[in-house]
Amino acid sequence: MSVESIRPKHLRTGWLGLVLAWLRPLRNPALLLVAPLALATLACSGHHKDSAPAITAQPQSATVVSGRPITFSVSATGSGNLTYQWAKDGQDILGAQNASLTIYNPSVSDSGTYTVTITNTLGTIVSAPATLTVSAALAFTAPYGVVSDAAGDLFVADGGSHVIWKVDVTGHKTLLAGTPGVPGATDGPGISAQFRYPGGLCLDSAGDLLVADTGNDTIRRIAPDGTVTTLAGTAGVPGSADGPGATATFNAPVGIVMDATGAAFVADSQNHVIRRVAADGTVSTVAGVKGQPGFQNGAAASALFNQPNGLALKADGTLVIADYGNSSIRMLTPAGQVVTLAGQTTHGFADGSASTALFHWPVGVAVDASGVVWVADTSNQAIRKVQADGTVSTAAGSGGNVGNADGTGTAALFDQPSGIAVTPAGNLVIADTGNHLLRLLTPAGVVTTFTEP
């Protein structure tokens, strides 16, 4: 017996064992071919070919309104670490070295062509150009009241700057009256006059503009040539007295609307009443109890309001009231009865019937040609639509979500929308106070922003 035959099988190795193991496939030619292929496969497994950068999604062109953030982005593949460098009009942008580029507060000067260069150790690639177009928004400090004339020209009370602007149908903005940034109570021509936090606006048949000068506790009149006079109230003297002109007093008047006789209804917010100012300036109280906030329907003299704000008139003479503190929409009928159109004293956000719908501190109201009431539901950041039976729906905005975006329906975003007015074309103009803008809302729910021509 040989030494090899008595050695344990697990020790039968060495060069001879390896050679014998390798030669065994010679007995089967097929195995002779497979073995080298298997070794080759093992040798190549786990190895990937290095590659230069390749773009899989190009940055896209965009058009935005100034002040609204815009982001360009790119997707790419390639070996190792990819580096990025964004450029505008061929000039590198300092610090712009990520796969995305956000311009948080774009201005017209940011318009241009943007590209991104992507690099790794094997190469470089430049993206297709993306064009950015920035339109300048028609900006205000804190627009509040807004009204449209028969030609479609707009008048805007900019409470933050203490002035009244005119915006014509082409979008040109001119200063009608007031001294920008200087509060006061001076009457006089155009820009030498002064206001203090002007609120609601309305127009009479002669083209005179009436202003609820909230901070001065007065009602002012602006003639077509810009001359300012005080129609009723005394600046700096809050009160609740009825009577002619300067003997009457108000306490933070806000909403104002003109009736067919040339008289104006005024929401005297801190007196919690509705006042009437005749064409000669004589003031009377038509609904509510002076100095007594509350919620009560019924006869006008005993009805209660809580900080009434925006006002609008229906064709039949019914006065629509944004009852701010009660988060409801009230009405004063020609027969002298106060009723609730929609909403409750509970703050909230809900569409539905008159008795289930909820508002949250509504400020502005407007009535269109069909009698539909539109509401700037200020703290809900939304524009609501109220049918004659009180059914409420949301036309635009997202129920409490603050933002600054154009779009349709809930895609549009507002920040404290306040004044609202109907244009001759049947659209709605909204004073978007917190965004410092004027917005346009079509009956179909499409929101856009007024921009400079």
GUBA-69042 format. One line per field, with one value per residue (C-alpha): residue in three letters; residue number from 1; x, y negated, z. Coordinates in nm, 2 decimals. Layout:
GUBA-69042
type <- c(ALA | ...);
seq <- c(NUM | ...);
xx <- c(X | ...);
yy <- c(Y | ...);
zz <- c(Z | ...);
This chain:
GUBA-69042
type <- c(MET | SER | VAL | GLU | SER | ILE | ARG | PRO | LYS | HIS | LEU | ARG | THR | GLY | TRP | LEU | GLY | LEU | VAL | LEU | ALA | TRP | LEU | ARG | PRO | LEU | ARG | ASN | PRO | ALA | LEU | LEU | LEU | VAL | ALA | PRO | LEU | ALA | LEU | ALA | THR | LEU | ALA | CYS | SER | GLY | HIS | HIS | LYS | ASP | SER | ALA | PRO | ALA | ILE | THR | ALA | GLN | PRO | GLN | SER | ALA | THR | VAL | VAL | SER | GLY | ARG | PRO | ILE | THR | PHE | SER | VAL | SER | ALA | THR | GLY | SER | GLY | ASN | LEU | THR | TYR | GLN | TRP | ALA | LYS | ASP | GLY | GLN | ASP | ILE | LEU | GLY | ALA | GLN | ASN | ALA | SER | LEU | THR | ILE | TYR | ASN | PRO | SER | VAL | SER | ASP | SER | GLY | THR | TYR | THR | VAL | THR | ILE | THR | ASN | THR | LEU | GLY | THR | ILE | VAL | SER | ALA | PRO | ALA | THR | LEU | THR | VAL | SER | ALA | ALA | LEU | ALA | PHE | THR | ALA | PRO | TYR | GLY | VAL | VAL | SER | ASP | ALA | ALA | GLY | ASP | LEU | PHE | VAL | ALA | ASP | GLY | GLY | SER | HIS | VAL | ILE | TRP | LYS | VAL | ASP | VAL | THR | GLY | HIS | LYS | THR | LEU | LEU | ALA | GLY | THR | PRO | GLY | VAL | PRO | GLY | ALA | THR | ASP | GLY | PRO | GLY | ILE | SER | ALA | GLN | PHE | ARG | TYR | PRO | GLY | GLY | LEU | CYS | LEU | ASP | SER | ALA | GLY | ASP | LEU | LEU | VAL | ALA | ASP | THR | GLY | ASN | ASP | THR | ILE | ARG | ARG | ILE | ALA | PRO | ASP | GLY | THR | VAL | THR | THR | LEU | ALA | GLY | THR | ALA | GLY | VAL | PRO | GLY | SER | ALA | ASP | GLY | PRO | GLY | ALA | THR | ALA | THR | PHE | ASN | ALA | PRO | VAL | GLY | ILE | VAL | MET | ASP | ALA | THR | GLY | ALA | ALA | PHE | VAL | ALA | ASP | SER | GLN | ASN | HIS | VAL | ILE | ARG | ARG | VAL | ALA | ALA | ASP | GLY | THR | VAL | SER | THR | VAL | ALA | GLY | VAL | LYS | GLY | GLN | PRO | GLY | PHE | GLN | ASN | GLY | ALA | ALA | ALA | SER | ALA | LEU | PHE | ASN | GLN | PRO | ASN | GLY | LEU | ALA | LEU | LYS | ALA | ASP | GLY | THR | LEU | VAL | ILE | ALA | ASP | TYR | GLY | ASN | SER | SER | ILE | ARG | MET | LEU | THR | PRO | ALA | GLY | GLN | VAL | VAL | THR | LEU | ALA | GLY | GLN | THR | THR | HIS | GLY | PHE | ALA | ASP | GLY | SER | ALA | SER | THR | ALA | LEU | PHE | HIS | TRP | PRO | VAL | GLY | VAL | ALA | VAL | ASP | ALA | SER | GLY | VAL | VAL | TRP | VAL | ALA | ASP | THR | SER | ASN | GLN | ALA | ILE | ARG | LYS | VAL | GLN | ALA | ASP | GLY | THR | VAL | SER | THR | ALA | ALA | GLY | SER | GLY | GLY | ASN | VAL | GLY | ASN | ALA | ASP | GLY | THR | GLY | THR | ALA | ALA | LEU | PHE | ASP | GLN | PRO | SER | GLY | ILE | ALA | VAL | THR | PRO | ALA | GLY | ASN | LEU | VAL | ILE | ALA | ASP | THR | GLY | ASN | HIS | LEU | LEU | ARG | LEU | LEU | THR | PRO | ALA | GLY | VAL | VAL | THR | THR | PHE | THR | GLU | PRO);
seq <- c(1 | 2 | 3 | 4 | 5 | 6 | 7 | 8 | 9 | 10 | 11 | 12 | 13 | 14 | 15 | 16 | 17 | 18 | 19 | 20 | 21 | 22 | 23 | 24 | 25 | 26 | 27 | 28 | 29 | 30 | 31 | 32 | 33 | 34 | 35 | 36 | 37 | 38 | 39 | 40 | 41 | 42 | 43 | 44 | 45 | 46 | 47 | 48 | 49 | 50 | 51 | 52 | 53 | 54 | 55 | 56 | 57 | 58 | 59 | 60 | 61 | 62 | 63 | 64 | 65 | 66 | 67 | 68 | 69 | 70 | 71 | 72 | 73 | 74 | 75 | 76 | 77 | 78 | 79 | 80 | 81 | 82 | 83 | 84 | 85 | 86 | 87 | 88 | 89 | 90 | 91 | 92 | 93 | 94 | 95 | 96 | 97 | 98 | 99 | 100 | 101 | 102 | 103 | 104 | 105 | 106 | 107 | 108 | 109 | 110 | 111 | 112 | 113 | 114 | 115 | 116 | 117 | 118 | 119 | 120 | 121 | 122 | 123 | 124 | 125 | 126 | 127 | 128 | 129 | 130 | 131 | 132 | 133 | 134 | 135 | 136 | 137 | 138 | 139 | 140 | 141 | 142 | 143 | 144 | 145 | 146 | 147 | 148 | 149 | 150 | 151 | 152 | 153 | 154 | 155 | 156 | 157 | 158 | 159 | 160 | 161 | 162 | 163 | 164 | 165 | 166 | 167 | 168 | 169 | 170 | 171 | 172 | 173 | 174 | 175 | 176 | 177 | 178 | 179 | 180 | 181 | 182 | 183 | 184 | 185 | 186 | 187 | 188 | 189 | 190 | 191 | 192 | 193 | 194 | 195 | 196 | 197 | 198 | 199 | 200 | 201 | 202 | 203 | 204 | 205 | 206 | 207 | 208 | 209 | 210 | 211 | 212 | 213 | 214 | 215 | 216 | 217 | 218 | 219 | 220 | 221 | 222 | 223 | 224 | 225 | 226 | 227 | 228 | 229 | 230 | 231 | 232 | 233 | 234 | 235 | 236 | 237 | 238 | 239 | 240 | 241 | 242 | 243 | 244 | 245 | 246 | 247 | 248 | 249 | 250 | 251 | 252 | 253 | 254 | 255 | 256 | 257 | 258 | 259 | 260 | 261 | 262 | 263 | 264 | 265 | 266 | 267 | 268 | 269 | 270 | 271 | 272 | 273 | 274 | 275 | 276 | 277 | 278 | 279 | 280 | 281 | 282 | 283 | 284 | 285 | 286 | 287 | 288 | 289 | 290 | 291 | 292 | 293 | 294 | 295 | 296 | 297 | 298 | 299 | 300 | 301 | 302 | 303 | 304 | 305 | 306 | 307 | 308 | 309 | 310 | 311 | 312 | 313 | 314 | 315 | 316 | 317 | 318 | 319 | 320 | 321 | 322 | 323 | 324 | 325 | 326 | 327 | 328 | 329 | 330 | 331 | 332 | 333 | 334 | 335 | 336 | 337 | 338 | 339 | 340 | 341 | 342 | 343 | 344 | 345 | 346 | 347 | 348 | 349 | 350 | 351 | 352 | 353 | 354 | 355 | 356 | 357 | 358 | 359 | 360 | 361 | 362 | 363 | 364 | 365 | 366 | 367 | 368 | 369 | 370 | 371 | 372 | 373 | 374 | 375 | 376 | 377 | 378 | 379 | 380 | 381 | 382 | 383 | 384 | 385 | 386 | 387 | 388 | 389 | 390 | 391 | 392 | 393 | 394 | 395 | 396 | 397 | 398 | 399 | 400 | 401 | 402 | 403 | 404 | 405 | 406 | 407 | 408 | 409 | 410 | 411 | 412 | 413 | 414 | 415 | 416 | 417 | 418 | 419 | 420 | 421 | 422 | 423 | 424 | 425 | 426 | 427 | 428 | 429 | 430 | 431 | 432 | 433 | 434 | 435 | 436 | 437 | 438 | 439 | 440 | 441 | 442 | 443 | 444 | 445 | 446 | 447 | 448 | 449 | 450 | 451 | 452 | 453);
xx <- c(0.00 | 0.13 | 0.18 | -0.07 | -0.34 | -0.33 | -0.31 | -0.64 | -0.84 | -0.84 | -0.46 | -0.42 | -0.32 | -0.01 | 0.10 | 0.01 | -0.34 | -0.40 | -0.27 | -0.49 | -0.79 | -0.72 | -0.67 | -0.99 | -1.21 | -1.00 | -1.21 | -1.51 | -1.44 | -1.75 | -1.62 | -1.29 | -1.47 | -1.69 | -1.42 | -1.22 | -1.54 | -1.64 | -1.31 | -1.34 | -1.68 | -1.55 | -1.27 | -1.51 | -1.79 | -1.83 | -1.65 | -1.84 | -1.71 | -1.64 | -1.85 | -1.85 | -2.14 | -2.47 | -2.78 | -3.11 | -3.34 | -3.26 | -3.34 | -3.67 | -3.75 | -3.98 | -4.18 | -4.25 | -4.36 | -4.10 | -4.07 | -4.18 | -3.91 | -3.81 | -3.60 | -3.40 | -3.29 | -3.10 | -3.06 | -2.74 | -2.56 | -2.19 | -1.91 | -1.78 | -1.86 | -2.04 | -1.98 | -2.21 | -2.17 | -2.46 | -2.42 | -2.63 | -2.57 | -2.24 | -2.11 | -2.07 | -2.30 | -2.10 | -2.20 | -2.44 | -2.29 | -2.58 | -2.81 | -3.07 | -3.06 | -3.33 | -3.37 | -3.57 | -3.67 | -3.63 | -3.64 | -3.65 | -3.27 | -3.26 | -3.41 | -3.17 | -3.04 | -2.93 | -2.70 | -2.53 | -2.19 | -2.15 | -1.80 | -1.63 | -1.28 | -1.38 | -1.54 | -1.76 | -2.11 | -2.31 | -2.69 | -2.92 | -3.01 | -3.31 | -3.46 | -3.60 | -3.84 | -3.93 | -4.22 | -4.23 | -4.53 | -4.74 | -4.64 | -4.79 | -4.70 | -5.02 | -5.32 | -5.65 | -5.95 | -6.00 | -6.28 | -6.32 | -6.48 | -6.70 | -6.40 | -6.21 | -5.96 | -5.88 | -5.84 | -5.64 | -5.61 | -5.26 | -5.30 | -4.93 | -4.82 | -5.12 | -5.20 | -5.45 | -5.33 | -5.49 | -5.42 | -5.54 | -5.66 | -5.31 | -5.16 | -4.99 | -4.99 | -5.01 | -5.04 | -5.38 | -5.37 | -5.17 | -4.81 | -4.63 | -4.52 | -4.65 | -4.97 | -5.18 | -5.52 | -5.45 | -5.70 | -5.58 | -5.46 | -5.33 | -5.01 | -5.00 | -5.31 | -5.26 | -5.44 | -5.39 | -5.44 | -5.71 | -5.95 | -6.25 | -6.33 | -6.63 | -6.72 | -7.02 | -7.19 | -6.98 | -6.65 | -6.57 | -6.39 | -6.50 | -6.25 | -6.31 | -6.00 | -5.98 | -5.69 | -5.84 | -6.20 | -6.33 | -6.49 | -6.28 | -6.37 | -6.13 | -6.24 | -6.13 | -5.85 | -5.71 | -5.83 | -5.91 | -6.18 | -6.33 | -6.69 | -6.78 | -6.61 | -6.32 | -5.97 | -5.84 | -6.18 | -6.33 | -6.69 | -7.04 | -7.23 | -7.48 | -7.53 | -7.40 | -7.04 | -6.78 | -7.01 | -7.05 | -6.79 | -6.68 | -6.46 | -6.24 | -6.47 | -6.37 | -6.61 | -6.80 | -7.03 | -7.24 | -7.62 | -7.84 | -7.92 | -7.57 | -7.55 | -7.28 | -7.32 | -7.02 | -6.92 | -6.82 | -6.62 | -6.53 | -6.88 | -7.02 | -7.28 | -7.37 | -7.39 | -7.53 | -7.36 | -7.58 | -7.43 | -7.41 | -7.22 | -7.50 | -7.45 | -7.71 | -7.70 | -7.91 | -7.83 | -7.67 | -7.64 | -7.35 | -7.07 | -7.24 | -7.08 | -7.28 | -7.47 | -7.84 | -8.07 | -8.40 | -8.50 | -8.21 | -8.22 | -8.18 | -7.95 | -7.60 | -7.27 | -6.91 | -6.66 | -6.84 | -6.60 | -6.65 | -6.98 | -7.15 | -7.49 | -7.72 | -7.93 | -8.25 | -8.08 | -7.99 | -7.67 | -7.42 | -7.20 | -6.88 | -6.93 | -6.57 | -6.58 | -6.87 | -6.71 | -7.03 | -7.20 | -7.50 | -7.75 | -7.96 | -8.27 | -8.45 | -8.72 | -8.48 | -8.43 | -8.09 | -8.05 | -7.76 | -7.67 | -7.41 | -7.17 | -7.19 | -7.02 | -6.78 | -6.45 | -6.35 | -6.33 | -6.62 | -6.81 | -7.18 | -7.52 | -7.58 | -7.61 | -7.30 | -7.05 | -6.78 | -6.56 | -6.27 | -6.26 | -6.39 | -6.30 | -6.41 | -6.73 | -6.85 | -7.16 | -7.14 | -7.40 | -7.58 | -7.62 | -7.35 | -7.17 | -6.79 | -6.60 | -6.24 | -6.22 | -5.91 | -5.78 | -5.87 | -5.65 | -5.93 | -6.19 | -6.54 | -6.85 | -7.20 | -7.51 | -7.85 | -7.96 | -7.65 | -7.46 | -7.09 | -6.81 | -6.44 | -6.34 | -5.97 | -5.72 | -5.65 | -5.84 | -5.58 | -5.26 | -5.07 | -4.87 | -4.80 | -4.89 | -5.11 | -5.31 | -5.66 | -5.88 | -5.68 | -5.35 | -5.37 | -5.24 | -5.30 | -5.17 | -5.45 | -5.67 | -5.88 | -6.05 | -6.24 | -6.41 | -6.59 | -6.46 | -6.68 | -6.56 | -6.70 | -6.37 | -6.27 | -5.98 | -5.84 | -5.61 | -5.37 | -5.25 | -4.99 | -4.83 | -4.84 | -5.01 | -5.33 | -5.46 | -5.72 | -5.97 | -6.19 | -6.53 | -6.37 | -6.13 | -5.81 | -5.59 | -5.32 | -5.11 | -5.11 | -4.78 | -4.62 | -4.67);
yy <- c(0.00 | -0.35 | -0.64 | -0.84 | -0.58 | -0.60 | -0.98 | -1.14 | -1.27 | -1.63 | -1.63 | -1.50 | -1.84 | -2.00 | -2.06 | -1.70 | -1.73 | -2.05 | -1.92 | -1.61 | -1.82 | -2.05 | -1.76 | -1.58 | -1.80 | -1.67 | -1.35 | -1.58 | -1.84 | -2.04 | -2.11 | -2.22 | -2.51 | -2.60 | -2.63 | -2.92 | -3.11 | -3.07 | -3.21 | -3.50 | -3.58 | -3.57 | -3.80 | -4.06 | -4.05 | -4.37 | -4.59 | -4.89 | -5.11 | -5.47 | -5.74 | -6.11 | -6.33 | -6.29 | -6.51 | -6.32 | -6.62 | -6.97 | -7.29 | -7.45 | -7.80 | -8.00 | -8.32 | -8.47 | -8.79 | -8.98 | -8.87 | -8.51 | -8.24 | -8.04 | -7.72 | -7.58 | -7.22 | -6.96 | -6.58 | -6.40 | -6.07 | -6.00 | -5.84 | -5.96 | -6.30 | -6.54 | -6.91 | -7.18 | -7.55 | -7.76 | -8.07 | -8.36 | -8.49 | -8.31 | -8.44 | -8.21 | -8.27 | -8.28 | -7.99 | -7.83 | -7.49 | -7.24 | -7.05 | -7.32 | -7.70 | -7.90 | -8.28 | -8.37 | -8.73 | -8.77 | -9.12 | -9.22 | -9.24 | -8.86 | -8.79 | -8.61 | -8.28 | -8.02 | -7.72 | -7.47 | -7.30 | -6.95 | -6.80 | -6.48 | -6.34 | -6.21 | -6.51 | -6.81 | -6.89 | -7.21 | -7.21 | -7.35 | -7.71 | -7.80 | -8.14 | -8.33 | -8.62 | -8.83 | -9.07 | -9.36 | -9.34 | -9.65 | -9.70 | -9.89 | -9.92 | -9.79 | -9.81 | -9.80 | -9.96 | -9.93 | -10.04 | -10.04 | -10.31 | -10.25 | -10.27 | -10.00 | -10.24 | -10.14 | -10.35 | -10.20 | -10.31 | -10.23 | -10.24 | -10.16 | -10.47 | -10.69 | -10.77 | -10.70 | -10.57 | -10.55 | -10.25 | -10.29 | -10.01 | -9.98 | -9.92 | -10.26 | -10.37 | -10.73 | -10.91 | -11.07 | -11.22 | -11.21 | -11.25 | -10.91 | -10.79 | -11.10 | -11.06 | -11.36 | -11.53 | -11.81 | -11.90 | -12.05 | -11.97 | -11.62 | -11.52 | -11.81 | -11.66 | -11.40 | -11.09 | -10.85 | -10.48 | -10.53 | -10.23 | -10.18 | -10.37 | -10.45 | -10.66 | -10.89 | -10.97 | -11.29 | -11.10 | -11.21 | -10.95 | -10.91 | -10.78 | -10.63 | -10.79 | -10.53 | -10.68 | -11.03 | -10.92 | -11.11 | -11.08 | -11.26 | -11.35 | -11.36 | -11.55 | -11.43 | -11.68 | -11.54 | -11.82 | -11.67 | -11.80 | -11.66 | -11.57 | -11.46 | -11.41 | -11.59 | -11.46 | -11.33 | -11.35 | -11.00 | -10.96 | -10.86 | -11.19 | -11.22 | -11.56 | -11.78 | -11.77 | -11.85 | -11.82 | -11.44 | -11.20 | -10.85 | -10.59 | -10.41 | -10.41 | -10.14 | -10.03 | -10.28 | -10.24 | -10.49 | -10.45 | -10.56 | -10.89 | -11.01 | -10.92 | -10.69 | -10.41 | -10.38 | -10.09 | -10.27 | -9.98 | -10.07 | -10.21 | -9.88 | -10.06 | -10.15 | -10.52 | -10.72 | -11.03 | -11.24 | -11.43 | -11.74 | -11.56 | -11.51 | -11.19 | -10.96 | -10.61 | -10.35 | -10.02 | -9.89 | -10.02 | -10.26 | -10.12 | -9.79 | -9.50 | -9.18 | -8.96 | -9.01 | -9.02 | -9.21 | -9.57 | -9.79 | -10.01 | -9.71 | -9.49 | -9.43 | -9.41 | -9.35 | -9.57 | -9.59 | -9.63 | -9.61 | -9.72 | -9.65 | -9.72 | -9.49 | -9.62 | -9.63 | -9.85 | -9.57 | -9.66 | -9.37 | -9.39 | -9.20 | -9.16 | -9.12 | -9.04 | -8.80 | -8.62 | -8.64 | -8.82 | -9.03 | -9.23 | -9.54 | -9.53 | -9.84 | -9.76 | -9.82 | -9.46 | -9.30 | -8.94 | -8.70 | -8.59 | -8.33 | -8.24 | -8.22 | -8.38 | -8.09 | -8.15 | -7.87 | -7.76 | -7.56 | -7.58 | -7.48 | -7.62 | -7.95 | -7.79 | -7.56 | -7.78 | -7.94 | -8.25 | -8.39 | -8.77 | -8.87 | -9.23 | -9.30 | -9.23 | -9.30 | -9.23 | -9.13 | -9.20 | -8.87 | -8.95 | -8.70 | -8.83 | -8.79 | -8.80 | -8.86 | -8.61 | -8.77 | -8.53 | -8.23 | -8.37 | -8.30 | -8.45 | -8.31 | -8.32 | -8.35 | -8.27 | -8.44 | -8.16 | -8.18 | -7.88 | -7.94 | -7.81 | -7.90 | -8.06 | -8.10 | -8.04 | -7.75 | -7.80 | -7.94 | -7.87 | -8.19 | -8.24 | -8.43 | -8.23 | -8.27 | -7.98 | -7.84 | -7.78 | -7.64 | -7.67 | -8.05 | -8.18 | -8.51 | -8.69 | -8.89 | -8.98 | -9.28 | -9.51 | -9.36 | -9.52 | -9.42 | -9.55 | -9.64 | -9.32 | -9.11 | -9.02 | -9.08 | -9.30 | -9.21 | -9.42 | -9.15 | -9.34 | -9.11 | -9.05 | -9.43 | -9.34 | -9.38 | -9.05 | -8.97 | -8.69 | -8.57 | -8.42 | -8.09 | -8.11 | -8.21 | -8.44 | -8.66 | -8.95 | -9.31 | -9.39 | -9.71 | -9.78);
zz <- c(0.00 | -0.10 | 0.13 | -0.08 | -0.03 | 0.35 | 0.37 | 0.48 | 0.18 | 0.32 | 0.31 | -0.04 | -0.18 | -0.29 | -0.65 | -0.76 | -0.62 | -0.80 | -1.13 | -1.10 | -1.02 | -1.32 | -1.56 | -1.47 | -1.71 | -2.00 | -1.97 | -2.06 | -2.34 | -2.25 | -1.90 | -2.04 | -2.22 | -1.92 | -1.66 | -1.82 | -1.89 | -1.53 | -1.42 | -1.66 | -1.52 | -1.16 | -1.26 | -1.41 | -1.15 | -0.94 | -1.19 | -1.35 | -1.62 | -1.51 | -1.69 | -1.75 | -1.64 | -1.84 | -1.79 | -1.75 | -1.68 | -1.80 | -1.62 | -1.74 | -1.84 | -1.62 | -1.60 | -1.25 | -1.08 | -0.88 | -0.52 | -0.58 | -0.53 | -0.84 | -0.84 | -1.13 | -1.10 | -1.30 | -1.28 | -1.39 | -1.37 | -1.37 | -1.17 | -0.84 | -0.70 | -0.94 | -0.89 | -1.01 | -1.10 | -1.21 | -1.43 | -1.55 | -1.90 | -1.90 | -1.57 | -1.27 | -0.97 | -0.65 | -0.42 | -0.66 | -0.65 | -0.60 | -0.82 | -0.78 | -0.78 | -0.59 | -0.63 | -0.33 | -0.41 | -0.79 | -0.95 | -1.31 | -1.31 | -1.25 | -1.59 | -1.82 | -1.93 | -1.67 | -1.73 | -1.50 | -1.56 | -1.42 | -1.37 | -1.25 | -1.30 | -1.65 | -1.80 | -1.81 | -1.95 | -1.97 | -1.95 | -2.21 | -2.13 | -1.92 | -1.96 | -1.66 | -1.72 | -1.42 | -1.45 | -1.20 | -0.97 | -0.92 | -0.55 | -0.26 | 0.11 | 0.25 | 0.01 | 0.18 | 0.01 | -0.37 | -0.61 | -0.98 | -1.19 | -1.50 | -1.73 | -1.54 | -1.37 | -1.01 | -0.70 | -0.41 | -0.05 | 0.05 | 0.43 | 0.49 | 0.30 | 0.39 | 0.03 | -0.25 | -0.58 | -0.93 | -1.15 | -1.50 | -1.73 | -1.88 | -1.54 | -1.49 | -1.13 | -1.03 | -0.70 | -0.67 | -0.32 | 0.00 | 0.10 | 0.08 | 0.43 | 0.61 | 0.81 | 0.87 | 0.83 | 0.59 | 0.32 | -0.01 | -0.36 | -0.44 | -0.29 | -0.04 | 0.14 | 0.41 | 0.53 | 0.82 | 0.74 | 0.48 | 0.45 | 0.23 | -0.09 | -0.31 | -0.60 | -0.66 | -0.99 | -1.03 | -1.01 | -0.66 | -0.45 | -0.09 | 0.16 | 0.50 | 0.66 | 0.94 | 1.14 | 1.13 | 1.22 | 0.92 | 0.58 | 0.31 | -0.05 | -0.34 | -0.65 | -0.99 | -1.00 | -0.67 | -0.43 | -0.09 | 0.15 | 0.47 | 0.43 | 0.78 | 1.12 | 1.29 | 1.27 | 1.59 | 1.76 | 1.79 | 1.90 | 1.79 | 1.75 | 1.47 | 1.30 | 1.02 | 0.88 | 1.14 | 1.44 | 1.37 | 1.50 | 1.40 | 1.56 | 1.31 | 1.00 | 0.76 | 0.49 | 0.27 | -0.02 | -0.22 | -0.27 | -0.56 | -0.39 | -0.35 | 0.02 | 0.16 | 0.41 | 0.65 | 0.87 | 1.18 | 1.32 | 1.67 | 1.73 | 1.60 | 1.39 | 1.03 | 0.96 | 0.67 | 0.53 | 0.31 | 0.02 | 0.23 | 0.51 | 0.75 | 0.95 | 1.10 | 1.25 | 1.06 | 1.22 | 1.54 | 1.89 | 1.94 | 2.16 | 2.21 | 2.02 | 1.98 | 1.74 | 1.70 | 1.40 | 1.38 | 1.36 | 1.26 | 1.57 | 1.81 | 1.59 | 1.70 | 1.51 | 1.61 | 1.43 | 1.09 | 0.80 | 0.43 | 0.27 | -0.06 | -0.21 | -0.40 | -0.69 | -0.47 | -0.21 | 0.04 | 0.22 | 0.26 | 0.56 | 0.65 | 1.02 | 1.10 | 1.47 | 1.43 | 1.13 | 0.94 | 0.64 | 0.74 | 0.55 | 0.61 | 0.40 | 0.26 | 0.51 | 0.80 | 0.91 | 0.98 | 0.88 | 0.85 | 0.49 | 0.59 | 0.87 | 1.24 | 1.54 | 1.54 | 1.35 | 1.11 | 0.75 | 0.60 | 0.28 | 0.27 | 0.35 | 0.52 | 0.86 | 0.83 | 0.64 | 0.85 | 0.79 | 0.99 | 1.03 | 0.68 | 0.58 | 0.22 | 0.04 | -0.32 | -0.52 | -0.89 | -1.16 | -1.09 | -0.72 | -0.60 | -0.29 | -0.30 | 0.03 | 0.12 | 0.40 | 0.55 | 0.81 | 0.60 | 0.32 | 0.08 | -0.15 | -0.09 | -0.30 | -0.14 | -0.34 | -0.28 | -0.05 | 0.16 | 0.01 | 0.04 | -0.17 | -0.20 | -0.53 | -0.46 | -0.18 | 0.05 | 0.37 | 0.61 | 0.40 | 0.37 | 0.06 | -0.26 | -0.57 | -0.88 | -1.01 | -1.02 | -0.71 | -0.42 | -0.61 | -0.56 | -0.23 | -0.05 | 0.26 | 0.44 | 0.14 | 0.25 | 0.00 | -0.30 | -0.59 | -0.91 | -1.24 | -1.54 | -1.71 | -1.42 | -1.26 | -0.90 | -0.79 | -0.45 | -0.23 | -0.11 | 0.19 | 0.33 | -0.01 | -0.10 | -0.43 | -0.63 | -0.75 | -1.03 | -0.99 | -1.28 | -1.22 | -1.32 | -1.02 | -1.20 | -1.00 | -1.15 | -1.02 | -1.15 | -1.30 | -1.43 | -1.80);
